[in-house]
């Protein structure tokens, strides 16, 4: 196992896009700490795949919407950095963890709204804040947004609003953390075939065909379309990209 490589912390790395990001980072020679919410077995499988690539991996449980748990989480991160990676910090923070809730404005409940705020905005804000003493100078932060922050589809008003907030936050992070050499960018996937939002894009043939029809490259996105972009942003070649929103959607709704 490679304990001398740079280290990425990927939230929500047990499945879907997060899994692909974790594996793509490993293929770039980067060690990975990945978090899961409830699917520990799936996370351990991803860690095994990373180790098979030749990189080191560790797995931690995280409720990304529970800010009160973050202090204990980072105590665990510091312990793993020391014990597993022989390091005192990590290089890349990938704020990926998320859920999808589809509900019209008229029907969205306060509970649904608060859940989205806590996971997609408040959680990202304060997880990043608590990561600042542990992330190394010259590192990178990548926040996940969505194509839905640029274009609209019915039922995603609350979700997309949180992603719009993340895009604004990312520019402020890029400005304030620039003095430490930390670059902050946004990756905004389009519609992707995963189990996100109950797998609606992957499993609903009508929706899948509709999205393919409004996408310039003529198909719905796949996890493999996203992970490599995140990994690239963690390479030296991407060192001068900062404060940018990179939409990875195949050209949807151009």
C-alpha positions in Angstrom: 0.0 0.0 0.0 1.1 3.5 -0.8 1.3 5.7 2.3 3.3 8.4 0.8 0.7 9.7 -1.7 -1.5 12.6 -1.2 -4.8 12.0 0.6 -8.4 12.8 -0.4 -11.4 12.8 1.9 -14.5 11.9 -0.1 -17.9 12.2 1.6 -20.5 9.8 0.4 -18.0 7.6 -1.2 -19.7 4.2 -0.8 -21.8 4.3 -3.9 -22.8 6.2 -7.0 -20.7 9.3 -8.0 -18.8 9.2 -4.7 -17.6 5.7 -5.4 -16.5 6.6 -8.9 -14.7 9.7 -7.6 -12.8 7.6 -4.9 -11.7 5.1 -7.5 -10.7 7.7 -10.0 -8.6 9.5 -7.4 -6.9 6.2 -6.5 -6.1 5.7 -10.2 -4.3 9.1 -10.1 -2.1 7.7 -7.2 -4.1 9.4 -4.4 -5.0 7.7 -1.1 -8.6 8.0 0.0 -10.6 8.3 3.2 -14.2 7.8 2.2 -17.3 8.2 4.3 -20.6 6.4 4.3 -23.9 7.1 6.0 -25.4 3.6 6.5 -23.9 1.3 3.9 -20.7 0.2 5.6 -20.3 -3.0 3.6 -20.5 -1.1 0.4 -17.9 1.4 1.6 -15.5 -1.5 2.6 -15.9 -2.9 -0.9 -14.8 0.4 -2.4 -11.9 0.5 0.0 -10.9 -3.0 -1.2 -11.0 -1.8 -4.8 -8.8 1.2 -4.0 -6.3 -1.1 -2.3 -6.4 -3.4 -5.3 -5.4 -0.4 -7.4 -2.4 0.0 -5.1 -3.5 2.9 -2.9 -4.3 3.1 0.7 -7.9 3.5 1.9 -9.9 4.1 5.1 -13.6 4.2 5.8 -15.5 6.3 8.3 -19.2 6.8 9.2 -20.5 10.3 8.7 -23.9 11.9 8.9 -23.2 14.8 6.7 -26.3 16.7 7.8 -25.5 16.5 11.6 -23.2 19.3 12.4 -22.9 18.4 16.0 -21.2 15.1 15.0 -18.4 16.8 13.1 -16.0 17.4 16.0 -15.9 13.7 16.8 -15.7 12.9 13.1 -12.5 14.9 12.7 -11.0 13.4 15.9 -11.4 10.1 14.0 -10.0 11.6 10.8 -6.9 12.7 12.7 -6.4 9.3 14.3 -6.7 7.5 10.9 -4.3 10.0 9.3 -1.7 9.2 11.9 -2.3 5.4 12.2 -3.1 4.4 8.6 -1.4 7.1 6.5 1.4 8.3 8.8 0.2 11.8 8.1 -1.0 14.8 10.0 -3.3 16.3 7.4 -5.0 15.6 4.1 -4.8 17.3 0.7 -8.2 17.2 -1.0 -11.7 17.6 0.4 -14.5 16.4 -1.9 -17.9 17.5 -0.5 -20.0 14.9 -2.4 -22.5 13.4 0.0 -26.1 14.2 -0.8 -29.7 13.1 -1.3 -32.4 14.0 -3.8 -35.9 15.1 -2.9 -38.4 15.9 -5.6 -41.4 17.8 -4.6 -43.4 20.8 -6.0 -43.0 24.1 -4.2 -46.7 23.8 -3.1 -46.0 20.4 -1.5 -42.5 20.7 -0.1 -42.6 20.3 3.7 -40.5 22.1 6.2 -38.9 18.8 7.2 -37.9 18.1 3.6 -36.5 21.6 3.2 -34.5 21.4 6.5 -33.1 18.0 5.5 -31.8 19.4 2.2 -30.4 22.5 4.0 -28.6 20.4 6.6 -27.0 18.0 4.1 -26.4 20.2 1.1 -25.6 23.5 2.6 -25.2 23.8 6.3 -23.4 20.5 6.5 -21.0 21.4 3.7 -20.3 24.8 5.2 -19.4 23.5 8.7 -17.7 20.3 7.6 -15.4 22.4 5.5 -14.9 24.8 8.4 -13.8 22.0 10.7 -11.6 20.5 8.0 -9.6 23.7 7.6 -7.0 22.9 10.4 -6.5 19.5 8.9 -6.4 20.2 5.1 -2.9 21.1 4.0 -1.8 24.4 2.5 -1.8 24.1 -1.3 -4.7 21.6 -1.1 -8.0 21.6 -3.0 -11.7 21.6 -2.1 -14.2 20.4 -4.6 -17.9 21.1 -3.9 -20.6 19.2 -5.8 -23.4 21.3 -7.3 -25.9 20.3 -10.0 -26.9 21.3 -13.5 -30.2 22.1 -11.8 -28.6 25.3 -10.4 -28.4 26.6 -14.0 -31.6 25.1 -15.6 -34.9 24.1 -14.1 -36.9 20.9 -13.9 -40.2 20.6 -11.9 -39.9 19.5 -8.3 -36.3 20.5 -7.5 -36.7 24.0 -6.2 -35.4 23.3 -2.7 -32.6 21.0 -3.8 -31.4 23.4 -6.6 -31.6 26.4 -4.3 -29.1 24.7 -1.9 -26.8 24.0 -4.8 -27.0 27.6 -5.9 -26.0 28.5 -2.3 -23.0 26.1 -2.6 -21.9 27.8 -5.8 -21.8 31.2 -4.1 -20.1 29.7 -1.0 -17.4 28.1 -3.2 -16.4 31.5 -4.6 -16.1 32.9 -1.1 -14.0 29.9 0.0 -11.8 30.3 -3.0 -11.2 34.0 -2.1 -10.6 33.5 1.6 -8.5 30.3 1.3 -6.4 31.5 -1.5 -3.8 32.9 0.9 -3.2 29.3 1.9 -2.8 28.2 -1.7 -6.0 26.2 -1.4 -8.1 26.2 -4.7 -11.8 25.7 -4.5 -13.9 24.6 -7.4 -17.4 23.4 -8.2 -18.3 20.3 -10.2 -21.9 20.4 -11.4 -23.1 17.0 -12.8 -26.1 16.8 -15.1 -28.5 13.9 -14.9 -26.6 10.7 -14.1 -27.7 7.1 -14.0 -27.3 6.2 -10.3 -29.6 5.3 -7.4 -29.7 9.0 -6.6 -33.3 10.2 -6.0 -34.6 6.7 -6.1 -32.8 5.9 -9.3 -35.3 7.9 -11.4 -32.9 8.8 -14.2 -31.5 5.3 -14.4 -34.8 3.3 -14.1 -37.5 5.5 -15.7 -37.2 4.9 -19.4 -39.4 8.0 -20.3 -37.3 10.3 -18.2 -34.1 8.8 -19.5 -35.1 9.3 -23.1 -36.3 12.8 -22.4 -33.0 13.8 -20.8 -31.0 12.2 -23.6 -33.1 14.2 -26.1 -32.2 17.5 -24.6 -28.5 16.7 -24.2 -26.2 17.7 -27.0 -24.2 14.5 -26.8 -27.4 12.5 -26.9 -27.4 10.4 -23.8 -27.8 10.5 -20.0 -24.6 10.7 -18.0 -22.8 7.8 -16.2 -20.8 7.9 -13.0 -17.6 7.3 -15.1 -18.3 10.7 -16.7 -17.9 12.5 -13.4 -15.2 10.9 -11.3 -12.3 11.6 -13.6 -13.2 15.3 -13.7 -13.0 15.4 -9.9 -9.7 13.5 -9.9 -8.3 15.8 -12.6 -9.0 18.9 -10.4 -6.8 17.2 -7.7 -3.8 17.0 -10.1 -1.0 19.5 -10.5 -2.2 20.1 -14.1 -5.3 21.7 -12.6 -3.4 24.0 -10.1 -4.5 27.2 -11.8 -8.2 26.4 -11.9 -9.9 28.2 -9.0 -13.3 29.6 -8.1 -14.8 27.9 -11.1 -18.1 26.1 -11.8 -17.4 23.1 -14.1 -20.7 21.6 -15.4 -20.2 18.0 -16.5 -23.5 17.3 -18.2 -22.9 16.4 -21.9 -24.4 19.8 -22.9 -27.9 19.5 -21.4 -30.3 22.4 -22.1 -27.8 24.5 -24.0 
